[in-house]
Amino acid sequence: MTQPLSREQSFAKLKAQSRFDVIVIGGGSTGLGVALDAAARGLSVALFESHDLASGTSSRSTKLVHGGVRYLAQGHIPLVREALRERSTLLHNAPHNAHPLTFVMPSFQWWEKPFYGVGLKVYDALAGSHGLGATAFLSKKETLDALPGVRSQGITGSLTGGVRYLDGQFNDARLAIDLARTAASLGALIFNYCDVLGLIEDAGQVVGVRVVDKEAEQSYNVQSGCVINAAGVWADALRGEGNKQPAGKLVEPSRGVHLVVSRDFMPTDSAMLIPKTRDGRVLFIVPWLGHLILGTTDTPVLDAPREPHADKVDVDFILGEAAHYLERAPTRDDVLSCWAGLRPLVQNAAAGATAAVSREHTVEIAANGLITAVGGKWTTYRAMSEDVLLHAIAAKRLPAGTITASVTGNLPILGADSPCNTPDLEMAADPSFVRFAIKHEFARCVEDVLARRSRALFLNAARAEKLAPAVATELTQQGLRAGDVASFILLAKQYQRCP
Ligand SMILES: Cc1cc2nc3c(=O)[nH]c(=O)nc-3n(C[C@H](O)[C@H](O)[C@H](O)COP(=O)(O)OP(=O)(O)OC[C@H]3O[C@@H](n4cnc5c(N)ncnc54)[C@H](O)[C@@H]3O)c2cc1C
């Protein structure tokens, strides 16, 4: 089993080397994907994440590896085709993390079954050889068997049947950790709790970054001709840094909220998708790690806090819509965890002439050479990373002779050996679990273990709160500061609160 360098060893290497082919800012899906792609091409890489890996948006997704039925309805065929190809690549490269998931769309109006069924047949056709199985029309009985707990009398009519199709599901934060481990096994230095404070410039060109190790409170200047800003909804803070030119806004955050309830409300391994709720939004009810995730919303917001909150309107929408489809509707008292994430939506107009804009993600190369990569979705992180490196090569930010073709399409992702893959929440407090998370998975504190190595905080926040002292004890045994139990408990209480 490959063990990443310890934090101390990584900093010793950073001091000795101080110049890298690529510096990545941000340890979410985008930054980790870029770090892995670059390391797999044989480049030297240092990645700096100001908090924990995946602690931003990348641990707060709906956990779907999908082509995007919604994009299909909007006619974005190339995007859907790319995402379906990437879905297949991820299922192939990380089978311990991602797996196919059956979705059922129940129909309550006569036109829904043929309308959505034909659309999903097109989805199958676009997947081609990457398809996971054929879309099927279901009778009323088959629909009720697939989705026990679903109403047979909806608000728009009686259940007439449904449409079944296949997509993918994964564990987002754990995939981020797996990507970090894989990149580290190829020589990348991965630093969490290391904030990039600013850019270093020479003659108007970015030549490195100033970082601070937040644990040791020590600063470093790290050099590279290729600095990639993958800071998600926080990316704008670094654009316009250094050369002090106003860069305009590239990212507009949009908040998505999820509620987790007991699987008893819909005891099945299939997910339900309502493509059009009363106000036109999509609703997912998805089984995940023995629980049900209900979501999500999409609300533009002005600021980007580290821990975004759901508001009453979000919760009213999700519970209100779920009540239209489930016989026994969950209430606020049934919510085991309530969490929100911020989508980094791209303001294309701000990107300017030097930017290469696609609807899904944007790669911007600024006048000072800073490469900013934002947008996209988890499913397409690999294709996005490949695109970022193609732009870096085209802009001559990488060493001459850098191989132009990515090798990540067929690169197994580490992680199958991790005891932290277990869905058993109680296991998270087991000393061997905590030790593995520290030694192999970059965990530094109680929150890292209970939110992202185990997913206890996201599944059952009250349970996670109870596990915190035992996790802290083992962290202390391993020489880490565990004085953060009180702050974790506050966080766990926030996840228990359902406004
Ligand atoms: C509600 C919701 C549901 C979603 N569902 C899905 C889904 O089901 N399937 C799917 O494919 N996609 C989904 N997505 C999209 C997907 O989650 C995002 O596209 C993806 O996680 C964005 O990753 P990122 O790396 O760009 O950003 P982030 O994960 O936010 O990473 C950016 C990182 O940069 C760090 N950072 C910021 N500033 C600095 C600095 N100065 N120095 C160092 N580090 C810094 C941050 O701490 C953060 O960790 C969903 C998104 C949301 C919000």
Ligand as a Chemical Component Dictionary entry (heavy atoms), coordinates in Angstrom:
data_LIG
# 
_chem_comp.id                   LIG 
_chem_comp.type                 NON-POLYMER 
_chem_comp.pdbx_formal_charge   0 
_chem_comp.three_letter_code    LIG 
# 
loop_
_chem_comp_atom.comp_id 
_chem_comp_atom.atom_id 
_chem_comp_atom.alt_atom_id 
_chem_comp_atom.type_symbol 
_chem_comp_atom.charge 
_chem_comp_atom.model_Cartn_x 
_chem_comp_atom.model_Cartn_y 
_chem_comp_atom.model_Cartn_z 
_chem_comp_atom.pdbx_ordinal 
LIG C1  C1  C 0 -25.727 21.626 -4.312  1  
LIG C2  C2  C 0 -24.814 21.081 -5.348  2  
LIG C3  C3  C 0 -25.053 19.841 -5.918  3  
LIG C4  C4  C 0 -24.191 19.337 -6.879  4  
LIG N1  N1  N 0 -24.408 18.076 -7.358  5  
LIG C5  C5  C 0 -23.570 17.556 -8.270  6  
LIG C6  C6  C 0 -23.750 16.211 -8.698  7  
LIG O1  O1  O 0 -24.619 15.495 -8.223  8  
LIG N2  N2  N 0 -22.905 15.736 -9.650  9  
LIG C7  C7  C 0 -21.901 16.498 -10.173 10 
LIG O2  O2  O 0 -21.206 16.010 -11.065 11 
LIG N3  N3  N 0 -21.677 17.759 -9.752  12 
LIG C8  C8  C 0 -22.470 18.299 -8.798  13 
LIG N4  N4  N 0 -22.256 19.564 -8.319  14 
LIG C9  C9  C 0 -21.137 20.349 -8.853  15 
LIG C10 C10 C 0 -19.791 20.007 -8.189  16 
LIG O3  O3  O 0 -19.950 19.746 -6.826  17 
LIG C11 C11 C 0 -18.833 21.198 -8.377  18 
LIG O4  O4  O 0 -18.766 21.527 -9.745  19 
LIG C12 C12 C 0 -17.422 20.895 -7.909  20 
LIG O5  O5  O 0 -17.403 20.308 -6.641  21 
LIG C13 C13 C 0 -16.605 22.200 -7.882  22 
LIG O6  O6  O 0 -15.306 21.880 -7.433  23 
LIG P1  P1  P 0 -14.172 22.987 -7.330  24 
LIG O7  O7  O 0 -12.905 22.261 -7.106  25 
LIG O8  O8  O 0 -14.209 23.878 -8.536  26 
LIG O9  O9  O 0 -14.569 23.879 -6.076  27 
LIG P2  P2  P 0 -14.376 23.543 -4.521  28 
LIG O10 O10 O 0 -14.700 22.154 -4.209  29 
LIG O11 O11 O 0 -15.099 24.597 -3.758  30 
LIG O12 O12 O 0 -12.813 23.699 -4.311  31 
LIG C14 C14 C 0 -12.159 24.947 -4.229  32 
LIG C15 C15 C 0 -11.191 24.877 -3.082  33 
LIG O13 O13 O 0 -10.319 25.999 -3.098  34 
LIG C16 C16 C 0 -9.960  26.285 -1.770  35 
LIG N5  N5  N 0 -9.413  27.639 -1.703  36 
LIG C17 C17 C 0 -10.084 28.801 -1.865  37 
LIG N6  N6  N 0 -9.234  29.843 -1.752  38 
LIG C18 C18 C 0 -8.002  29.331 -1.504  39 
LIG C19 C19 C 0 -6.715  29.892 -1.265  40 
LIG N7  N7  N 0 -6.507  31.213 -1.279  41 
LIG N8  N8  N 0 -5.668  29.068 -1.010  42 
LIG C20 C20 C 0 -5.838  27.713 -1.010  43 
LIG N9  N9  N 0 -7.046  27.122 -1.224  44 
LIG C21 C21 C 0 -8.109  27.919 -1.480  45 
LIG C22 C22 C 0 -11.270 26.104 -1.020  46 
LIG O14 O14 O 0 -11.062 25.899 0.368   47 
LIG C23 C23 C 0 -11.891 24.910 -1.719  48 
LIG O15 O15 O 0 -11.648 23.681 -1.037  49 
LIG C24 C24 C 0 -23.087 20.101 -7.321  50 
LIG C25 C25 C 0 -22.831 21.353 -6.748  51 
LIG C26 C26 C 0 -23.672 21.823 -5.750  52 
LIG C27 C27 C 0 -23.383 23.139 -5.117  53 
# 
loop_
_chem_comp_bond.comp_id 
_chem_comp_bond.atom_id_1 
_chem_comp_bond.atom_id_2 
_chem_comp_bond.value_order 
_chem_comp_bond.pdbx_ordinal 
LIG C1  C2  SING 1  
LIG C2  C3  SING 2  
LIG C2  C26 DOUB 3  
LIG C3  C4  DOUB 4  
LIG C4  N1  SING 5  
LIG C4  C24 SING 6  
LIG N1  C5  DOUB 7  
LIG C5  C6  SING 8  
LIG C5  C8  SING 9  
LIG C6  O1  DOUB 10 
LIG C6  N2  SING 11 
LIG N2  C7  SING 12 
LIG C7  O2  DOUB 13 
LIG C7  N3  SING 14 
LIG N3  C8  DOUB 15 
LIG C8  N4  SING 16 
LIG N4  C9  SING 17 
LIG N4  C24 SING 18 
LIG C9  C10 SING 19 
LIG C10 O3  SING 20 
LIG C10 C11 SING 21 
LIG C11 O4  SING 22 
LIG C11 C12 SING 23 
LIG C12 O5  SING 24 
LIG C12 C13 SING 25 
LIG C13 O6  SING 26 
LIG O6  P1  SING 27 
LIG P1  O7  DOUB 28 
LIG P1  O8  SING 29 
LIG P1  O9  SING 30 
LIG O9  P2  SING 31 
LIG P2  O10 DOUB 32 
LIG P2  O11 SING 33 
LIG P2  O12 SING 34 
LIG O12 C14 SING 35 
LIG C14 C15 SING 36 
LIG C15 O13 SING 37 
LIG C15 C23 SING 38 
LIG O13 C16 SING 39 
LIG C16 N5  SING 40 
LIG C16 C22 SING 41 
LIG N5  C17 SING 42 
LIG N5  C21 SING 43 
LIG C17 N6  DOUB 44 
LIG N6  C18 SING 45 
LIG C18 C19 SING 46 
LIG C18 C21 DOUB 47 
LIG C19 N7  SING 48 
LIG C19 N8  DOUB 49 
LIG N8  C20 SING 50 
LIG C20 N9  DOUB 51 
LIG N9  C21 SING 52 
LIG C22 O14 SING 53 
LIG C22 C23 SING 54 
LIG C23 O15 SING 55 
LIG C24 C25 DOUB 56 
LIG C25 C26 SING 57 
LIG C26 C27 SING 58 
# 
